[in-house]
Amino acid sequence: NTQTMSGGKPSLRVGKLAYSIDKCSGYSSTYHPKHILVNDPEDLQSRWSSSSTSFQYVLLRLHSPAVVTGITFGKHSKVHVCDVKDFQVYAGPTPDRLELVLFASLLNHSQAESFRLRTTHNGSPLPSHFVKIVPLTTWKAHFNFSVWYVALTGRTNSDELEAAFDTINKHRFEHDLRVSMLLLRRNNLQVAFRQLQQSTGVQLEHPLVSQLYRHIVEEGDMESAEQVLVQAAQKTWNAIEEHLFEEYLCSLPYTPHWELMPCGSASPKPRGGHQMCLDPNTHIVYLFGGWDGKNELDDLWQYDLRTKEWLLLDDAAHTHGGPSPRSCHKMCFDSQRQRLYTIGRYVDVNLPRVSIGTDLLSDFFFYDVRKRAWVKLSSDTKKQGGPGLMYDHQMCLDDENQIIYLFGGRNLSKYTTATYSYSGLYAFHVESKTWKLLWSDDMDSVSGLRSRIGHSMLFDPVLCGLYIFAGQREQHFLSDFFFYDLKTNAATLLSHDASKQGGPDAGFTQRATIDPINREFFVLSGLMREKNCSQETVKNTFWGFNIKRQEWMRVQSGREQGDLNKDVLTRPEPCPRFAHQLIYDVNTRTHYLFGGNPGWSESPNLRLGDFWKVNLVRDTPADVMKRCQFSLRVRAYFELCRSQKHAEALRHLQTEVRPLVDDRNLAQVTLFSSLPGCLFATEPSHVTSSPLLIHAAEHEQRQAIFDDILCFLPASLKAPSL
């Protein structure tokens, strides 16, 4: 049935799209790409099989232009060694103007899978006449690619397509005009440039950039250019409200600076599977429980980041009304009520001493920091509408609204040796002490979200939602990435495989932290399963994710397990590990890491007790501004020299340039030391009657300064690249 939009207009229909094979990279034997038009899962011959394992593709031509909205891959009735795993889909109006609309993976089973495609380009619908499928890997390494069946869906509304093609043609025309104008200006053909801009009404760039060009290149007025830049740096400049240099800064890698923390006279014993929290207001770190390689623990410690000393708060919580010894539990800190909440634990149900009826109840505690006392909230949260006993779940607190969120974990209250059972997404309202189930595996999920263990989950107070990432389900390591909107109770798939967007490989027990102020979160990997490899490795790789830009960045490359004979305390950075804990102080932008399992086969019971901090360092907006000012003031010095104003140039060098020299920057120091020698060595400037007629040498030198400044500005403000 056709739905209607506001105003009574019919909505755009989505239907199956007819296509034919335009061309392909090649095929083997009789496995021609025409077979993918027929869905016959019982016919082993009904497939396109590539001619090699190198770069391969099949190009589909739509019978009529459309906005392609989805693609479905049919499969053979039995799993095949040539089945495609990773693939890309491109779409566009012509074969040489295709846009990447999907980068995803197929599961290793015989059921058909459907995917939604990106349907817009620069905010407008993307009209397509061609669709290109590029297989990248197979589930079994070193086999040719096989695609069994492909169906496309999309919109064919003529009005929408006509408007979309008009928009594309207009953008292409404007782009070509801007490139022409840029070439004229770069070659100092200022009159022709201005005439073309005025006659077409097309602007080459943002007025801010034009203003900088006028001051720097045409007028040689570096002081005015600096004033414009300083004022512009106080504003935001694009749709995601970034400051002037943020796009540039986000492209820079972080440099991690690790430091081993002093522990004082007493400290927690080595362990893994423990929990840590931080009170950012008092600068106190809390640590509870874990596994020391032989026994579970229930000691509670605090570490004062100011005095750099550990203090034992409770040596045996179960003897003081607190939780029993445990590992693989979760804990969060409530800064409003000054409480530590903890729930969950690992239980080896195969031990003969474990009673399914009594030992698999889910208790729930908090530790009152002010009173130094434990309080049991529940002996069995499942009876109160909450989760059953679980382990390797995740726990987050919405401090402002006083709601605790739990997601995932192996559900021990439904334990059977034959099947895996996972806990859902629960909300605990602190004020009313009530539970609510928000989502479970039994509920339909359009996004594809499934429960799991050993994953990461972060609460974003700005968007009021949860980021859920990676983990393990049954025997499969995951690298998918979701956002769960708590306002609408809906999950959105951000990535089938984060590693394909520059993020971490599939992993388990990775640790994540969030910086809601600077709109970033960080992931430190643990157990990993790399691409095309079934073997698990312990490799600690640090990653960052920019929330506003939706971009991953590798912060630190991972090292695998090292030499067992090397003392972990003599390393310049932590040795690789899993089952560790990582916390973040948003006020100082510092991470803290404690303990874990190094995964050394020679010593399987070894656990770590080292305590580290790491600061992730890169340039700040102030650093970039200082570099811009240095470049402009050095150029202003040369302008004074050219004008034979030697005394003024010398004063400028001493009072305006010298304070901006970064003594750690060898290039700046070397340049500054050479400047006095240029005082009397510069030819007089070429005098012209118009700023549009600039001497060629001056134009080239000023243009170089302008180009240097331009590197720091957002792409949306600049002219297109040549």
Buried (B, 14 or more C-beta within 10 A) or exposed (E): EEEEEEEEEEEBEBEEBEBEBBEBBBBBEEBBBBBBBEBBBEEBEBBBBBBEBEEBBBBBBBEEBBBBBBBBBBBBEEEBEBBBBBBBBBBBBEBEBBBBBBBBBBBBEBEBBEBBBBBEBEEBBBBBBBBBBBBBBBBBEEBBBBBBBBBBBBBBBEEBBEBBBEBBEEEEEBEEBBBBBBEBBBEBBBEBBBEBBEEBEBBBBBEBBBBBBBBBBBBBBBBBBBEBBEEBBEEEBBEBEBBBBBBBBBEEEBEBEBEBBEBEEEBBBBBBBBBBBBBBEBBBBBBBBBBBBEEBBBBBBBBBBEEEBBBEBBEEBEEBEBBBBBBBBBBBBBBEBBBBBBBBBBBEBEEEEBEEEEBBBBBBBBBEBEEEEBEEBBEBBBEBEBBBBBBBBBBBBBBEEBBBBBBBBBBBBBBEEEEBBBBBBBBBEBEEEEBEBBBBBEEEBEBEBBBBBBBBBBBBEEBBBBBBBBBBBEEEBBBBBBBBBBEEEBBBBBBBBBBBBEBBBBBBBBBBBBBBEEBBBBBBBBBBBBEEEEEBBBBBBBBBBBBBBEBBBBBBEBBEBEEEEEEBEEBEBBBBBBBBBBBBBBEEBBBBBBBBBBBBEEEEEBBBBBBBBBBBEBBEBEEBBBBBBBBBBBBBBBBBBBBEEEEEBBEBBEEBBEEBBBEEEEEBEEBBEEBEEEBEEBEEBEEEEEEEEBBEEBBEBBBEBBEBBBEBBBEEBBBBEE
